[in-house]
């Protein structure tokens, strides 16, 4: 039986770990050809080998690239087009992180690095993928936001602003590109990843409280929870869904004040 993405070509940025890797795993198991990037060649090669073992009919291709550099993120899209002739799905997962500091001492460079590695990275990839999606008759884009875009915890203004900008970009693209059968949606994830593991190790009590306040009492699994959500949004069954923000937090962002500047655990940031 063919997978739900058999014959489709997907680009997933930042897919050597965390949600990006989980999404890539989910996609290759459903028959997709996946082109992905990472900044480190050795990690990329290891991930490429892993994904090939899991692949159910599609190809796997790693491109070493930093999405915060326009020419490099464009090269990822170009590779998909050159090698496979199309881009059916684009998942802009990668996000460059910077230091945690209050607004009054956070330099402009931090804001620019966060925007380059998140908002602009998504915009550059979308702009590069648009012509081929329009030519082939449609496609799907999935961007990544965060509950922090509206909860705005202390000392994370650059990250929160970047994610809010990505949400606005998503809605604008959905309005502009719908006429070409290109769907553009955004996910607000809450999942375990390398960043989560580092945070949990440094702040075990805060991590425990964060999960305890979630309706499902846990952080999501990158593959089966977040990857499955992304999968659903790029299948043909989702062709009438666009411009939407999906809570991929187990209900934590809409049903709970999981992260708030008034809660004591944010003092640990």
Phi and psi in degrees as GROMACS dihedral restraints (atoms count N, CA, C in turn):
[ dihedral_restraints ]
;  ai    aj    ak    al  type     phi  dphi    fc
    3     4     5     6     1   -69.2    20    10
    4     5     6     7     1   145.1    20    10
    6     7     8     9     1   -72.9    20    10
    7     8     9    10     1   168.0    20    10
    9    10    11    12     1   -68.2    20    10
   10    11    12    13     1   -18.5    20    10
   12    13    14    15     1  -116.4    20    10
   13    14    15    16     1    20.8    20    10
   15    16    17    18     1   -58.0    20    10
   16    17    18    19     1   130.4    20    10
   18    19    20    21     1    82.5    20    10
   19    20    21    22     1    -3.0    20    10
   21    22    23    24     1   -93.6    20    10
   22    23    24    25     1   151.6    20    10
   24    25    26    27     1  -115.9    20    10
   25    26    27    28     1   125.0    20    10
   27    28    29    30     1  -121.7    20    10
   28    29    30    31     1   141.4    20    10
   30    31    32    33     1  -109.6    20    10
   31    32    33    34     1   126.9    20    10
   33    34    35    36     1  -124.8    20    10
   34    35    36    37     1   117.3    20    10
   36    37    38    39     1   -86.3    20    10
   37    38    39    40     1   147.5    20    10
   39    40    41    42     1    62.0    20    10
   40    41    42    43     1    47.7    20    10
   42    43    44    45     1  -103.3    20    10
   43    44    45    46     1    22.6    20    10
   45    46    47    48     1   -91.2    20    10
   46    47    48    49     1    -5.0    20    10
   48    49    50    51     1  -161.9    20    10
   49    50    51    52     1   167.3    20    10
   51    52    53    54     1    58.5    20    10
   52    53    54    55     1  -140.4    20    10
   54    55    56    57     1   -63.5    20    10
   55    56    57    58     1   -37.1    20    10
   57    58    59    60     1   -61.5    20    10
   58    59    60    61     1   -44.9    20    10
   60    61    62    63     1   -65.8    20    10
   61    62    63    64     1   -43.2    20    10
   63    64    65    66     1   -59.3    20    10
   64    65    66    67     1   -40.8    20    10
   66    67    68    69     1   -66.4    20    10
   67    68    69    70     1   -44.1    20    10
   69    70    71    72     1   -61.6    20    10
   70    71    72    73     1   -41.0    20    10
   72    73    74    75     1   -59.8    20    10
   73    74    75    76     1   -46.7    20    10
   75    76    77    78     1   -61.7    20    10
   76    77    78    79     1   -40.7    20    10
   78    79    80    81     1   -68.4    20    10
   79    80    81    82     1   -45.6    20    10
   81    82    83    84     1   -67.1    20    10
   82    83    84    85     1   -32.1    20    10
   84    85    86    87     1   -67.7    20    10
   85    86    87    88     1   -21.0    20    10
   87    88    89    90     1   -97.5    20    10
   88    89    90    91     1    14.2    20    10
   90    91    92    93     1    94.4    20    10
   91    92    93    94     1     1.1    20    10
   93    94    95    96     1   -73.8    20    10
   94    95    96    97     1   150.9    20    10
   96    97    98    99     1   -86.6    20    10
   97    98    99   100     1   128.3    20    10
   99   100   101   102     1  -120.0    20    10
  100   101   102   103     1   125.8    20    10
  102   103   104   105     1  -108.0    20    10
  103   104   105   106     1   127.1    20    10
  105   106   107   108     1  -138.4    20    10
  106   107   108   109     1   165.5    20    10
  108   109   110   111     1  -130.6    20    10
  109   110   111   112     1   164.7    20    10
  111   112   113   114     1  -162.1    20    10
  112   113   114   115     1   165.6    20    10
  114   115   116   117     1   -85.7    20    10
  115   116   117   118     1   -22.2    20    10
  117   118   119   120     1  -109.2    20    10
  118   119   120   121     1   127.5    20    10
  120   121   122   123     1   -64.3    20    10
  121   122   123   124     1   -42.0    20    10
  123   124   125   126     1   -66.9    20    10
  124   125   126   127     1   -42.2    20    10
  126   127   128   129     1   -65.4    20    10
  127   128   129   130     1   -39.0    20    10
  129   130   131   132     1   -62.7    20    10
  130   131   132   133     1   -42.4    20    10
  132   133   134   135     1   -64.4    20    10
  133   134   135   136     1   -40.2    20    10
  135   136   137   138     1   -64.8    20    10
  136   137   138   139     1   -42.6    20    10
  138   139   140   141     1   -66.6    20    10
  139   140   141   142     1   -39.7    20    10
  141   142   143   144     1   -59.2    20    10
  142   143   144   145     1   -43.3    20    10
  144   145   146   147     1   -64.5    20    10
  145   146   147   148     1   -41.3    20    10
  147   148   149   150     1   -62.5    20    10
  148   149   150   151     1   -46.6    20    10
  150   151   152   153     1   -66.0    20    10
  151   152   153   154     1   -34.3    20    10
  153   154   155   156     1   -65.3    20    10
  154   155   156   157     1   -34.5    20    10
  156   157   158   159     1   -65.6    20    10
  157   158   159   160     1   -31.7    20    10
  159   160   161   162     1   -89.2    20    10
  160   161   162   163     1   -16.4    20    10
  162   163   164   165     1   -60.8    20    10
  163   164   165   166     1   140.3    20    10
  165   166   167   168     1  -117.4    20    10
  166   167   168   169     1    59.7    20    10
  168   169   170   171     1   113.4    20    10
  169   170   171   172     1   -21.6    20    10
  171   172   173   174     1   -95.9    20    10
  172   173   174   175     1   173.0    20    10
  174   175   176   177     1   -94.8    20    10
  175   176   177   178     1   166.3    20    10
  177   178   179   180     1  -134.1    20    10
  178   179   180   181     1   133.3    20    10
  180   181   182   183     1  -140.4    20    10
  181   182   183   184     1   124.9    20    10
  183   184   185   186     1   -99.5    20    10
  184   185   186   187     1   136.6    20    10
  186   187   188   189     1  -125.1    20    10
  187   188   189   190     1   120.5    20    10
  189   190   191   192     1   -72.3    20    10
  190   191   192   193     1   120.0    20    10
  192   193   194   195     1  -163.2    20    10
  193   194   195   196     1   146.5    20    10
  195   196   197   198     1  -102.7    20    10
  196   197   198   199     1   115.8    20    10
  198   199   200   201     1   -67.9    20    10
  199   200   201   202     1   -14.0    20    10
  201   202   203   204     1   -76.7    20    10
  202   203   204   205     1    -1.7    20    10
  204   205   206   207     1  -114.6    20    10
  205   206   207   208     1   118.6    20    10
  207   208   209   210     1   -53.4    20    10
  208   209   210   211     1   -49.5    20    10
  210   211   212   213     1   -62.7    20    10
  211   212   213   214     1   -32.3    20    10
  213   214   215   216     1   -75.9    20    10
  214   215   216   217     1   -41.5    20    10
  216   217   218   219     1   -69.7    20    10
  217   218   219   220     1   -34.0    20    10
  219   220   221   222     1   -63.9    20    10
  220   221   222   223     1   -34.2    20    10
  222   223   224   225     1   -64.9    20    10
  223   224   225   226     1   -28.9    20    10
  225   226   227   228     1   -66.6    20    10
  226   227   228   229     1   -46.5    20    10
  228   229   230   231     1   -63.5    20    10
  229   230   231   232     1   -43.4    20    10
  231   232   233   234     1   -60.2    20    10
  232   233   234   235     1   -35.7    20    10
  234   235   236   237     1   -64.5    20    10
  235   236   237   238     1   -42.4    20    10
  237   238   239   240     1   -61.8    20    10
  238   239   240   241     1   -42.8    20    10
  240   241   242   243     1   -68.1    20    10
  241   242   243   244     1   -44.6    20    10
  243   244   245   246     1   -64.0    20    10
  244   245   246   247     1   -45.7    20    10
  246   247   248   249     1   -83.6    20    10
  247   248   249   250     1   -30.9    20    10
  249   250   251   252     1  -126.5    20    10
  250   251   252   253     1    -6.8    20    10
  252   253   254   255     1    79.8    20    10
  253   254   255   256     1     2.9    20    10
  255   256   257   258     1  -164.8    20    10
  256   257   258   259     1   165.2    20    10
  258   259   260   261     1  -137.8    20    10
  259   260   261   262     1   108.4    20    10
  261   262   263   264     1   -90.4    20    10
  262   263   264   265     1   -30.4    20    10
  264   265   266   267     1  -140.9    20    10
  265   266   267   268     1   138.6    20    10
  267   268   269   270     1  -127.8    20    10
  268   269   270   271     1   120.1    20    10
  270   271   272   273     1  -113.0    20    10
  271   272   273   274     1   107.7    20    10
  273   274   275   276     1   -87.5    20    10
  274   275   276   277     1    86.5    20    10
  276   277   278   279     1   -94.0    20    10
  277   278   279   280     1   -34.6    20    10
  279   280   281   282     1   -62.8    20    10
  280   281   282   283     1   144.3    20    10
  282   283   284   285     1  -149.3    20    10
  283   284   285   286     1   122.3    20    10
  285   286   287   288     1   -77.1    20    10
  286   287   288   289     1   131.4    20    10
  288   289   290   291     1  -103.4    20    10
  289   290   291   292     1   148.3    20    10
  291   292   293   294     1  -126.8    20    10
  292   293   294   295     1  -177.8    20    10
  294   295   296   297     1   -68.8    20    10
  295   296   297   298     1   153.4    20    10
  297   298   299   300     1   -91.3    20    10
  298   299   300   301     1   116.1    20    10
  300   301   302   303     1  -148.3    20    10
  301   302   303   304     1   152.7    20    10
  303   304   305   306     1   -64.9    20    10
  304   305   306   307     1   156.6    20    10
  306   307   308   309     1   -54.9    20    10
  307   308   309   310     1   -41.8    20    10
  309   310   311   312     1   -67.7    20    10
  310   311   312   313     1   -17.8    20    10
  312   313   314   315     1  -119.5    20    10
  313   314   315   316     1     4.5    20    10
  315   316   317   318     1   -85.3    20    10
  316   317   318   319     1   120.7    20    10
  318   319   320   321     1   -74.8    20    10
  319   320   321   322     1   159.6    20    10
  321   322   323   324     1   -57.9    20    10
  322   323   324   325     1   -32.2    20    10
  324   325   326   327     1   -60.4    20    10
  325   326   327   328     1   -35.6    20    10
  327   328   329   330     1   -64.3    20    10
  328   329   330   331     1   -43.0    20    10
  330   331   332   333     1   -63.8    20    10
  331   332   333   334     1   -42.2    20    10
  333   334   335   336     1   -65.8    20    10
  334   335   336   337     1   -41.2    20    10
  336   337   338   339     1   -64.9    20    10
  337   338   339   340     1   -39.5    20    10
  339   340   341   342     1   -66.2    20    10
  340   341   342   343     1   -43.6    20    10
  342   343   344   345     1   -66.2    20    10
  343   344   345   346     1   -43.5    20    10
  345   346   347   348     1   -60.8    20    10
  346   347   348   349     1   -41.5    20    10
  348   349   350   351     1   -86.9    20    10
  349   350   351   352     1     4.9    20    10
  351   352   353   354     1  -136.7    20    10
  352   353   354   355     1   -73.7    20    10
  354   355   356   357     1   -63.4    20    10
  355   356   357   358     1   -55.0    20    10
  357   358   359   360     1   -67.6    20    10
  358   359   360   361     1   -36.7    20    10
  360   361   362   363     1   -57.7    20    10
  361   362   363   364     1   -43.8    20    10
  363   364   365   366     1   -66.1    20    10
  364   365   366   367     1   -44.8    20    10
  366   367   368   369     1   -62.0    20    10
  367   368   369   370     1   -46.2    20    10
  369   370   371   372     1   -60.4    20    10
  370   371   372   373     1   -44.8    20    10
  372   373   374   375     1   -64.7    20    10
  373   374   375   376     1   -41.8    20    10
  375   376   377   378     1   -64.3    20    10
  376   377   378   379     1   -43.9    20    10
  378   379   380   381     1   -61.9    20    10
  379   380   381   382     1   -37.6    20    10
  381   382   383   384     1   -72.6    20    10
  382   383   384   385     1   -34.3    20    10
  384   385   386   387     1   -82.1    20    10
  385   386   387   388     1   -23.6    20    10
  387   388   389   390     1   -55.8    20    10
  388   389   390   391     1   -49.4    20    10
  390   391   392   393     1   -58.5    20    10
  391   392   393   394     1   -41.8    20    10
  393   394   395   396     1   -71.0    20    10
  394   395   396   397     1   -36.5    20    10
  396   397   398   399     1   -63.8    20    10
  397   398   399   400     1   -42.4    20    10
  399   400   401   402     1   -63.9    20    10
  400   401   402   403     1   -42.7    20    10
  402   403   404   405     1   -64.3    20    10
  403   404   405   406     1   -38.1    20    10
  405   406   407   408     1   -85.2    20    10
  406   407   408   409     1    -4.8    20    10
  408   409   410   411     1   100.2    20    10
  409   410   411   412     1     9.4    20    10
  411   412   413   414     1   147.5    20    10
  412   413   414   415     1   176.9    20    10
  414   415   416   417     1   173.2    20    10
  415   416   417   418     1  -178.6    20    10
  417   418   419   420     1  -134.7    20    10
  418   419   420   421     1   139.2    20    10
  420   421   422   423     1  -121.7    20    10
  421   422   423   424     1   132.8    20    10
  423   424   425   426     1  -123.0    20    10
  424   425   426   427     1   119.1    20    10
  426   427   428   429     1  -103.3    20    10
  427   428   429   430     1   169.2    20    10
  429   430   431   432     1  -121.6    20    10
  430   431   432   433     1   125.6    20    10
  432   433   434   435     1  -111.7    20    10
  433   434   435   436     1  -156.6    20    10
  435   436   437   438     1  -158.0    20    10
  436   437   438   439     1   150.8    20    10
  438   439   440   441     1   -59.5    20    10
  439   440   441   442     1   -22.1    20    10
  441   442   443   444     1   -68.0    20    10
  442   443   444   445     1   -16.5    20    10
  444   445   446   447     1   -60.8    20    10
  445   446   447   448     1   -32.3    20    10
  447   448   449   450     1  -113.6    20    10
  448   449   450   451     1   -19.6    20    10
  450   451   452   453     1   -86.1    20    10
  451   452   453   454     1   -27.1    20    10
  453   454   455   456     1    48.3    20    10
  454   455   456   457     1    63.4    20    10
  456   457   458   459     1   -60.7    20    10
  457   458   459   460     1   157.3    20    10
  459   460   461   462     1   -61.4    20    10
  460   461   462   463     1   147.8    20    10
  462   463   464   465     1    71.4    20    10
  463   464   465   466     1    12.6    20    10
  465   466   467   468     1  -126.9    20    10
  466   467   468   469     1    30.7    20    10
  468   469   470   471     1   -61.9    20    10
  469   470   471   472     1   -36.0    20    10
  471   472   473   474     1   -67.3    20    10
  472   473   474   475     1   -42.8    20    10
  474   475   476   477     1   -67.5    20    10
  475   476   477   478     1   -46.1    20    10
  477   478   479   480     1   -62.0    20    10
  478   479   480   481     1   -42.3    20    10
  480   481   482   483     1   -65.7    20    10
  481   482   483   484     1   -39.9    20    10
  483   484   485   486     1   -61.7    20    10
  484   485   486   487     1   -45.9    20    10
  486   487   488   489     1   -67.7    20    10
  487   488   489   490     1   -36.5    20    10
  489   490   491   492     1   -63.7    20    10
  490   491   492   493     1   -38.6    20    10
  492   493   494   495     1   -65.1    20    10
  493   494   495   496     1   -38.0    20    10
  495   496   497   498     1   -64.2    20    10
  496   497   498   499     1   -37.9    20    10
  498   499   500   501     1   -62.4    20    10
  499   500   501   502     1   -43.9    20    10
  501   502   503   504     1   -65.2    20    10
  502   503   504   505     1   -40.6    20    10
  504   505   506   507     1   -59.9    20    10
  505   506   507   508     1   -42.0    20    10
  507   508   509   510     1   -60.6    20    10
  508   509   510   511     1   -47.8    20    10
  510   511   512   513     1   -65.7    20    10
  511   512   513   514     1   -38.8    20    10
  513   514   515   516     1   -63.9    20    10
  514   515   516   517     1   -44.5    20    10
  516   517   518   519     1   -64.8    20    10
  517   518   519   520     1   -38.5    20    10
  519   520   521   522     1   -60.0    20    10
  520   521   522   523     1   -41.3    20    10
  522   523   524   525     1   -67.6    20    10
  523   524   525   526     1   -40.4    20    10
  525   526   527   528     1   -78.8    20    10
  526   527   528   529     1   -32.9    20    10
  528   529   530   531     1  -103.1    20    10
  529   530   531   532     1    -7.0    20    10
  531   532   533   534     1   -57.6    20    10
  532   533   534   535     1   -33.6    20    10
  534   535   536   537     1   -63.8    20    10
  535   536   537   538     1   -17.1    20    10
  537   538   539   540     1  -103.2    20    10
  538   539   540   541     1    14.9    20    10
  540   541   542   543     1    62.2    20    10
  541   542   543   544     1    33.6    20    10
  543   544   545   546     1  -106.5    20    10
  544   545   546   547     1   117.1    20    10
  546   547   548   549     1   -93.1    20    10
  547   548   549   550     1   138.2    20    10
  549   550   551   552     1  -133.3    20    10
  550   551   552   553     1   116.3    20    10
  552   553   554   555     1  -132.4    20    10
  553   554   555   556     1   170.9    20    10
  555   556   557   558     1  -138.4    20    10
  556   557   558   559     1   142.6    20    10
  558   559   560   561     1  -113.5    20    10
  559   560   561   562     1   137.8    20    10
  561   562   563   564     1  -105.1    20    10
  562   563   564   565     1    96.4    20    10
  564   565   566   567     1   -90.1    20    10
  565   566   567   568     1   156.0    20    10
  567   568   569   570     1  -140.4    20    10
  568   569   570   571     1    96.3    20    10
  570   571   572   573     1  -145.3    20    10
  571   572   573   574     1   160.2    20    10
  573   574   575   576     1   -74.9    20    10
  574   575   576   577     1   141.7    20    10
  576   577   578   579     1  -159.8    20    10
  577   578   579   580     1  -178.0    20    10
  579   580   581   582     1   -62.9    20    10
  580   581   582   583     1   -39.9    20    10
  582   583   584   585     1   -63.3    20    10
  583   584   585   586     1   -40.9    20    10
  585   586   587   588     1   -62.8    20    10
  586   587   588   589     1   -44.2    20    10
  588   589   590   591     1   -61.4    20    10
  589   590   591   592     1   -40.3    20    10
  591   592   593   594     1   -65.7    20    10
  592   593   594   595     1   -42.4    20    10
  594   595   596   597     1   -64.1    20    10
  595   596   597   598     1   -44.1    20    10
  597   598   599   600     1   -62.9    20    10
  598   599   600   601     1   -39.5    20    10
  600   601   602   603     1   -66.1    20    10
  601   602   603   604     1   -36.4    20    10
  603   604   605   606     1   -84.4    20    10
  604   605   606   607     1   -25.8    20    10
  606   607   608   609     1  -136.1    20    10
  607   608   609   610     1    63.7    20    10
  609   610   611   612     1   -59.8    20    10
  610   611   612   613     1   -39.1    20    10
  612   613   614   615     1   -70.6    20    10
  613   614   615   616     1   -40.7    20    10
  615   616   617   618     1   -63.5    20    10
  616   617   618   619     1   -40.7    20    10
  618   619   620   621     1   -64.7    20    10
  619   620   621   622     1   -39.5    20    10
  621   622   623   624     1   -63.6    20    10
  622   623   624   625     1   -45.5    20    10
  624   625   626   627     1   -64.9    20    10
  625   626   627   628     1   -37.6    20    10
  627   628   629   630     1   -60.8    20    10
  628   629   630   631     1   -45.6    20    10
  630   631   632   633     1   -71.0    20    10
  631   632   633   634     1   -36.2    20    10
  633   634   635   636     1   -64.9    20    10
  634   635   636   637     1   -30.5    20    10
  636   637   638   639     1   -81.5    20    10
  637   638   639   640     1    -8.0    20    10
  639   640   641   642     1   -78.4    20    10
  640   641   642   643     1   138.8    20    10
  642   643   644   645     1   -54.8    20    10
  643   644   645   646     1   -34.7    20    10
  645   646   647   648     1   -93.7    20    10
  646   647   648   649     1     1.5    20    10
  648   649   650   651     1    62.6    20    10
  649   650   651   652     1    30.6    20    10
  651   652   653   654     1  -164.3    20    10
  652   653   654   655     1   162.5    20    10
  654   655   656   657     1   -84.7    20    10
  655   656   657   658     1   153.4    20    10
  657   658   659   660     1   -73.0    20    10
  658   659   660   661     1   156.7    20    10
  660   661   662   663     1   -84.0    20    10
  661   662   663   664     1   129.2    20    10
  663   664   665   666     1   -56.9    20    10
  664   665   666   667     1   -36.5    20    10
  666   667   668   669     1   -87.7    20    10
  667   668   669   670     1   -57.2    20    10
  669   670   671   672     1   -79.3    20    10
  670   671   672   673     1   -25.9    20    10
  672   673   674   675     1   -95.6    20    10
  673   674   675   676     1   -58.9    20    10
  675   676   677   678     1   -80.1    20    10
  676   677   678   679     1   -39.6    20    10
  678   679   680   681     1   -62.5    20    10
  679   680   681   682     1   -38.1    20    10
  681   682   683   684     1   -67.0    20    10
  682   683   684   685     1   -36.8    20    10
  684   685   686   687     1   -64.6    20    10
  685   686   687   688     1   -45.8    20    10
  687   688   689   690     1   -61.7    20    10
  688   689   690   691     1   -40.4    20    10
  690   691   692   693     1   -57.5    20    10
  691   692   693   694     1   -47.7    20    10
  693   694   695   696     1   -59.0    20    10
  694   695   696   697     1   -34.4    20    10
  696   697   698   699     1   -77.7    20    10
  697   698   699   700     1   -16.6    20    10
  699   700   701   702     1  -106.8    20    10
  700   701   702   703     1     3.0    20    10
  702   703   704   705     1   -83.6    20    10
  703   704   705   706     1   164.7    20    10
  705   706   707   708     1   -63.2    20    10
  706   707   708   709     1   -26.0    20    10
  708   709   710   711     1   -65.6    20    10
  709   710   711   712     1   -19.5    20    10
  711   712   713   714     1   -99.7    20    10
  712   713   714   715     1    18.2    20    10
  714   715   716   717     1   -66.0    20    10
  715   716   717   718     1   -14.6    20    10
  717   718   719   720     1  -105.0    20    10
  718   719   720   721     1    15.8    20    10
  720   721   722   723     1  -115.8    20    10
  721   722   723   724     1   121.0    20    10
  723   724   725   726     1  -156.2    20    10
  724   725   726   727     1   154.0    20    10
  726   727   728   729     1    72.3    20    10
  727   728   729   730     1    19.8    20    10
  729   730   731   732     1  -107.8    20    10
  730   731   732   733     1   149.4    20    10
  732   733   734   735     1  -104.2    20    10
  733   734   735   736     1   122.0    20    10
  735   736   737   738     1  -104.7    20    10
  736   737   738   739     1   129.3    20    10
  738   739   740   741     1   -78.0    20    10
  739   740   741   742     1   102.9    20    10
  741   742   743   744     1  -101.5    20    10
  742   743   744   745     1    40.2    20    10
  744   745   746   747     1  -116.1    20    10
  745   746   747   748     1    14.4    20    10
  747   748   749   750     1    67.7    20    10
  748   749   750   751     1    26.5    20    10
  750   751   752   753     1    87.0    20    10
  751   752   753   754     1    -2.9    20    10
  753   754   755   756     1   -64.5    20    10
  754   755   756   757     1   -33.9    20    10
  756   757   758   759     1   -80.5    20    10
  757   758   759   760     1   -36.0    20    10
  759   760   761   762     1   -95.5    20    10
  760   761   762   763     1   -28.6    20    10
  762   763   764   765     1   -99.8    20    10
  763   764   765   766     1   -14.2    20    10
  765   766   767   768     1  -139.3    20    10
  766   767   768   769     1   152.6    20    10
  768   769   770   771     1   -88.3    20    10
  769   770   771   772     1    66.8    20    10
  771   772   773   774     1   -59.7    20    10
  772   773   774   775     1   -43.1    20    10
  774   775   776   777     1  -124.4    20    10
  775   776   777   778     1   118.7    20    10
  777   778   779   780     1  -144.9    20    10
  778   779   780   781     1   145.4    20    10
  780   781   782   783     1   -67.3    20    10
  781   782   783   784     1   -12.6    20    10
  783   784   785   786     1   -92.2    20    10
  784   785   786   787     1    -5.1    20    10
  786   787   788   789     1   -92.8    20    10
  787   788   789   790     1   142.1    20    10
  789   790   791   792     1   -61.4    20    10
  790   791   792   793     1   -30.2    20    10
  792   793   794   795     1   -65.6    20    10
  793   794   795   796     1   -20.5    20    10
  795   796   797   798     1   -70.0    20    10
  796   797   798   799     1   -15.3    20    10
  798   799   800   801     1   -63.6    20    10
  799   800   801   802     1   -19.0    20    10
  801   802   803   804     1   -79.8    20    10
  802   803   804   805     1   -12.0    20    10
